Amino acid sequence: MMENRHIRLWQLINPTLPIGAFAYSQAQEYAVEIGWVRDETTALDWIQGLLEQVISTTEVPILVRCYAAARERDWPAFATWNKTILAMRESSELYLEDIQLGAAMLRVFPSMGIQPNHALTEGNLSYIASFAYACANWEIDLRMAAEGFLWMWSETQAAAAIKLVPLGQSAGQRILSVLSECIATSAEHGLLCTDDDIGMLAPGFAMSSAQHEIQYSRLFRS
């Protein structure tokens, strides 16, 4: 398994992983509805802003801590950080998205040869905690895991923009090309984040998610 770690990561971040991540836009749908996101440039601004100011300062640091807790079999610490990321969700739909994806990951673990620990089944499991558990189980390099997660998130958001704005496939690839230049820096920032620095200030993101909950017509669940 040692030489297959990078391949295992590809399996985790593959869009065919049956967890339904494609069904969520992370509030981008409402941003399109009100015109904040309306073309390739504004779609890139929205996604890149969240990547650098939200995902790299919340998901990645929690990934680091859950990964370490799972490797050390420190299940109380694992549970604490799992609860921390769930408590940071600023709308009910973002919270539901997180626990629905976490539950879906838990269901698919046996088919991937991963034996869930009891700590994963006690209460709601966040997506990033389940991802961290899988990476720790397969001994995937932590930096590689962080970069892989950021790529997967970016790819999902670019796919949402293609459907919602709408954009062409080439525009989606241009967005991903720009984002790929930011991923290493964003991963590094998250890996070095201290406990006190975990968090974000993204009022537009929070308001968009809350408004999406009552949006009249929706393609996405968040």
N, C-alpha and C positions, 0 to 999 in steps of 0.2 A: 504493500500500500504506500510505502514511503515515496516511490517514484511516481505515483499516480495522484499525488495531492492536487496538483494544478488541474488535472482532469476532473477530479471530484468537485473542485470549485466551479468548473464550467457546468457541471450537472446542476449545482445549486442555483446558478444565476441564469440558467437557460430558460427562455420564455415558455418552453413546453412543460416546465415543471407544473404539475396540476394543482396549483393553489389559487388560481383565479386573480393574480395580480393585475392582469389586463383590464379588470372591471373597475379600477379605481383611477381617478385623475388627480387626487390630492388637491381639490379645490380649483384646479385649472379650468374646469368646465364653467364655473361661475365667472372666473376672470375673463373668459371668452365672451360670455353672455353680456357683460357690462362694458366690453371693449378694452379692458386692460391688456388683453392678449388678442391681437387682431391680424398679425402677419408674422413672417419668419423672424424679424428683428425683435418684436415684443415677446414672442414665444421663447426665444433664446434668453432674453433678459429675465423673464419670469423663472424659467427652469434653472438658469445659472445662479440667480439670486438665492433660490431655495437651496440649491446644492451647496453653495459656499457659506450661507448664513444660517441655515437650519439643519440640513442633513449632516454636514460635517461637524456641527457642534452639539448634536443630540445623538443621532443614530450611531455614528462612529465611536464616540467615547463610551457609549453603553455597550456596543459590540466588544470593545476592548475589555471592559470590566466583566461582562458575562462570560466571555471567552476564558479569561483568567480564572474566574470562579469555577467554571466547568472543568478546566484542566486540573485545578487543585481540589476538585470535589467539595468545594465550599458552597453548599447548597443554600444556606441562609444568605450569603452574599449574593448569590445568583438571584434569589427571590427578591432581595432588596432592590437590585438594579432593574429587574424586570418591572417591579411595581413603580420604580422611579420614572421609567420611560412612559408607562401608561398614564401616570399622573400628569405628565407634561402635555397630553393631548388636549387641545383647546376647544374641541367641539365633540359632540357625541358621535358624529359620523367618522371623524378621525380615530376616535377610540374604538369604535366598532370595526373599522377597517383593520386596525392593528390586531385586535384579538381574533378576528375572523381569519386573517392570514396566518397568525400564529397557530390557530387550531388546525388549519389546512396543512401546514407544515408538519404538525404533530401526526396527522393521519397518514401522511405520505412517508414518514420516516421508516416504518417497517419494510416498505418496498425498496428502500435505499440501503437496507442493511444496518440501520441505526436503531439501537435499543433505547427508547426514552427512559430517562431516570424519573423517579417518582416526583422530583421537584418540578418537572414540567407539567404535571397533571394536577397540581394543587393550585386551584384558582386559574385566572385567565393568563394566558401566555402571549407575550408580545412577539411580533414578527422578528425583530432584531435579536431578541433573546433566543428564539428557536434557530435562527441563522447562526448565531454565535455557538450554540450547542453543537450544531452539525459540523461547523468548522473545527471546533475543539476536538470533536470525536474523530475526525479525519486528520487531525494534526496539520491543518492547512496553515501556512505562514500567515501571521496576523496582518501584516501590511498587505499581502496579496488578497486576503479576505476583505479588508477594508476597501481596497481599490475595486475588487470585484463587485462588492455590494453597491458602491457608488456608480459603477458602470451600469449595473442592472437597473438601478433607480432612474438614471438618466435615460436609458433606453426606453423604459416604460413611459416616462414623461414625454419624450419625443414622439413616441407612437400615439399618445393621447393628443398631442398638438396636431399631428397629421390628420387625425379624424375630426377634431373639433374646429380648427380654424376655418376651413381645412387647409392643409399644406400638401405639396407634392412629396413624393418619396425622396427626391433629390434634396429638397429643403430639409427634410428630416435628417439626412446624412450630413448636410452642412452643419446643422445644429450639433449633432453628435461629434463631429470633428472638432468643433470649438470646445465642447464640454470635455472631450478626452484630454485636452491640454490642461484642464483645471483639476482633473481627478487626483493626480499624484499630490498636488499641493493641498487639496481639500482633505485627502486621506492623512497626510502628514499632520495637518492642523488637528484633526480629530484624534490621532494617535497620541499627540502631546498634550491634549486638553486635560487640565487638572479637574478635580471634583468640583471646585468652586466655579469653574468656567463653563460647565455643562449647562446648556440652555440656549434660548434664542429670543430675539425680539423681532417678530414678524407680524404686526397687526393686520396688514392686508391679507396675509395668508389665513389668519384666524377668522377674520370677518368673511372672507370668501367661502371658507368651509361652512361657517354657520349659515350663510345665505344660501349655499347650495342645498342645504337640508330642506329648504322650502321652495326651491326653484321649481317652476311650473313643469318644465319638460327637461328630462335628463337622460343622457346616454350612460353615464357612469354612476357608480354607487357612492363616490365621494368627490 
